[in-house]
Amino acid sequence: MSQQRTKDLLERMTACLLLVGLSPILGCIAVAIRLDSTGPVLYRQRRVGLNGSLFTLLKFRTMMVGADRIGLRWEVSRDDARITAVGRVLRRLSLDELPQLVNVVRGEMALVGPRPALAHQVARYTPRQRLRLSVKPGLTGLAQVMGRNNLSWDERIELDILYVEHQSCWLDVKILSRTPMAMLRGSGIYGRDGVVREKV
């Protein structure tokens, strides 16, 4: 078995174990979302994955239904009225991303890698930036533990390319070890101007 296939298998097994271990928390979040606002528990969005393939990304819904068709559309401000009360807490701690463990189990995502982009973002990529697509998108990544949306678009892309060029099990372990603290700090969720782009 190749090193990549071994890595994929280990990540999918780890994601399965995390889903089982976190199931009480996931259940509580689902109930809180249903009690807080009308609409489905999960939000589904088409994203671009490995080698440009499309897949359906899962996350807990943090905004009112149809939020991507009103107001700032794909942009979300810190005080955005479309965000639900429970959604604010989930976004603050990045708990809205936990359903993507299912994407990892499906083999559509990895635990570590560049965050999955939207198709119109990929359409703007330079040939160098398309290197992001040569690995599976990740639940967390180098850009996420180095500043997230406090970084410019180009800075995040460069960090993702740096990850692709130097990926290793040791680098993955370092990124994973830094992720919980980045989540607890909640820094970088919104950019320097108080707006996060395309995280609906």
C-alpha positions as CSV (number, residue, x, y, z in Angstrom):
1,M,0.0,0.0,0.0
2,S,1.4,3.4,-1.0
3,Q,2.1,6.1,1.6
4,Q,-0.7,8.3,0.3
5,R,-3.3,5.4,0.5
6,T,-2.1,4.6,4.0
7,K,-2.5,8.3,5.0
8,D,-6.0,8.4,3.4
9,L,-7.0,5.3,5.3
10,L,-5.7,6.5,8.6
11,E,-7.5,9.9,8.2
12,R,-10.8,8.2,7.3
13,M,-10.5,5.9,10.3
14,T,-9.6,8.9,12.6
15,A,-12.6,10.8,11.2
16,C,-14.9,7.9,12.0
17,L,-13.6,7.7,15.6
18,L,-14.0,11.4,16.0
19,L,-17.6,11.3,14.7
20,V,-18.4,8.6,17.3
21,G,-16.6,10.3,20.1
22,L,-18.1,13.7,19.3
23,S,-21.6,12.4,18.7
24,P,-23.1,13.7,21.9
25,I,-21.7,17.2,21.1
26,L,-22.9,17.0,17.5
27,G,-26.4,15.9,18.7
28,C,-26.6,18.8,21.1
29,I,-25.5,21.3,18.4
30,A,-28.2,19.9,16.1
31,V,-30.9,20.3,18.7
32,A,-29.8,23.8,19.5
33,I,-29.9,24.8,15.8
34,R,-33.4,23.4,15.4
35,L,-34.6,25.2,18.5
36,D,-33.0,28.5,17.6
37,S,-34.2,29.0,14.0
38,T,-36.3,27.5,11.3
39,G,-34.6,25.4,8.7
40,P,-32.3,22.4,8.3
41,V,-29.5,21.6,10.7
42,L,-26.9,21.2,7.9
43,Y,-25.9,23.6,5.2
44,R,-24.7,22.1,2.0
45,Q,-22.5,23.8,-0.6
46,R,-20.7,22.7,-3.7
47,R,-16.9,23.1,-3.4
48,V,-13.9,22.2,-5.5
49,G,-11.8,19.3,-4.3
50,L,-8.9,17.2,-5.5
51,N,-7.9,17.8,-9.1
52,G,-10.8,20.2,-9.6
53,S,-13.6,17.6,-8.8
54,L,-16.8,19.0,-7.2
55,F,-18.2,17.7,-4.0
56,T,-20.9,18.7,-1.5
57,L,-19.4,20.2,1.6
58,L,-21.3,19.9,4.9
59,K,-21.4,22.2,7.8
60,F,-23.8,23.2,10.6
61,R,-26.2,25.9,9.4
62,T,-25.2,29.2,11.2
63,M,-27.4,31.6,9.2
64,M,-31.0,32.1,8.3
65,V,-32.3,30.0,5.3
66,G,-31.5,31.7,2.0
67,A,-28.8,34.0,3.5
68,D,-26.7,33.5,0.4
69,R,-29.3,35.2,-1.7
70,I,-29.8,38.4,0.4
71,G,-27.6,41.1,2.0
72,L,-23.9,40.7,1.4
73,R,-24.6,37.3,-0.2
74,W,-21.3,35.4,0.1
75,E,-19.7,38.0,2.4
76,V,-20.4,37.8,6.1
77,S,-19.7,40.7,8.5
78,R,-19.0,40.3,12.2
79,D,-22.4,41.8,13.1
80,D,-24.3,40.3,10.2
81,A,-28.0,40.1,11.1
82,R,-28.4,36.9,9.0
83,I,-26.3,34.9,11.6
84,T,-28.4,33.1,14.1
85,A,-27.8,33.3,17.9
86,V,-26.5,29.7,18.0
87,G,-24.6,30.3,14.7
88,R,-22.5,33.1,16.3
89,V,-21.3,30.6,19.0
90,L,-20.6,27.9,16.4
91,R,-18.7,30.3,14.2
92,R,-16.7,31.7,17.1
93,L,-15.4,28.2,17.9
94,S,-15.4,26.9,14.3
95,L,-17.8,24.1,15.5
96,D,-19.8,24.7,12.3
97,E,-17.1,22.9,10.4
98,L,-17.4,19.6,12.4
99,P,-19.8,17.9,9.9
100,Q,-16.9,17.9,7.4
101,L,-15.6,14.9,9.3
102,V,-18.3,13.1,7.1
103,N,-16.6,14.5,4.0
104,V,-13.3,13.1,5.3
105,V,-14.9,9.6,5.8
106,R,-16.3,9.8,2.3
107,G,-12.8,10.5,1.0
108,E,-13.7,13.9,-0.4
109,M,-11.6,15.8,2.1
110,A,-8.5,15.2,4.4
111,L,-8.0,16.2,8.0
112,V,-5.3,18.6,6.8
113,G,-5.0,20.5,3.6
114,P,-6.0,23.7,1.8
115,R,-9.6,24.7,2.7
116,P,-12.0,23.8,-0.2
117,A,-12.7,26.7,-2.5
118,L,-15.8,27.8,-4.4
119,A,-15.8,27.3,-8.2
120,H,-15.7,31.0,-9.0
121,Q,-12.6,31.3,-6.8
122,V,-10.8,28.5,-8.6
123,A,-11.7,30.2,-11.9
124,R,-9.4,33.1,-10.8
125,Y,-6.4,30.9,-9.9
126,T,-3.1,31.4,-11.6
127,P,-1.3,28.2,-12.8
128,R,0.8,28.3,-9.6
129,Q,-2.3,28.7,-7.4
130,R,-3.9,25.6,-9.0
131,L,-1.3,23.6,-7.1
132,R,-3.8,23.9,-4.2
133,L,-5.9,21.4,-6.1
134,S,-3.2,18.7,-6.3
135,V,-4.1,17.5,-2.7
136,K,-7.4,16.9,-1.0
137,P,-8.9,20.0,0.7
138,G,-8.6,19.8,4.5
139,L,-10.7,20.4,7.6
140,T,-7.8,22.5,8.8
141,G,-4.7,23.7,7.2
142,L,-1.5,25.8,7.4
143,A,-3.4,29.0,6.6
144,Q,-5.9,28.3,9.3
145,V,-3.4,28.1,12.1
146,M,-1.3,31.0,10.7
147,G,-4.0,33.7,10.8
148,R,-7.0,32.6,8.7
149,N,-8.9,35.6,7.4
150,N,-6.5,38.0,9.0
151,L,-4.3,37.1,6.1
152,S,-4.8,38.4,2.6
153,W,-6.2,36.1,-0.1
154,D,-2.7,35.9,-1.7
155,E,-1.0,35.1,1.7
156,R,-3.5,32.3,2.4
157,I,-2.9,30.8,-1.1
158,E,0.9,31.0,-0.7
159,L,0.6,29.2,2.7
160,D,-1.5,26.5,1.1
161,I,1.1,26.1,-1.7
162,L,3.8,25.9,0.9
163,Y,1.9,23.1,2.5
164,V,1.6,21.2,-0.8
165,E,5.3,21.6,-1.5
166,H,6.4,20.4,1.9
167,Q,3.6,18.1,3.0
168,S,4.5,15.3,5.4
169,C,3.0,13.4,8.3
170,W,5.1,15.6,10.7
171,L,3.7,18.8,9.2
172,D,0.2,17.4,9.5
173,V,0.7,16.6,13.1
174,K,2.0,20.1,13.9
175,I,-1.0,21.7,12.1
176,L,-3.5,19.4,13.9
177,S,-1.8,20.1,17.3
178,R,-2.2,23.9,16.7
179,T,-5.8,23.7,15.5
180,P,-7.6,23.4,18.8
181,M,-5.9,26.5,20.2
182,A,-6.7,28.4,17.0
183,M,-10.4,27.4,17.4
184,L,-10.5,28.4,21.1
185,R,-8.9,31.8,20.3
186,G,-11.4,32.4,17.6
187,S,-9.0,34.8,16.0
188,G,-9.1,35.4,12.2
189,I,-12.7,34.3,11.8
190,Y,-13.4,37.7,10.4
191,G,-10.9,39.7,8.4
192,R,-9.1,42.9,9.5
193,D,-12.1,44.8,8.1
194,G,-14.6,42.7,10.1
195,V,-15.7,40.7,7.0
196,V,-15.2,37.1,6.0
197,R,-15.6,36.3,2.3
198,E,-17.6,33.3,1.2
199,K,-18.1,31.5,4.5
200,V,-21.9,31.2,4.5
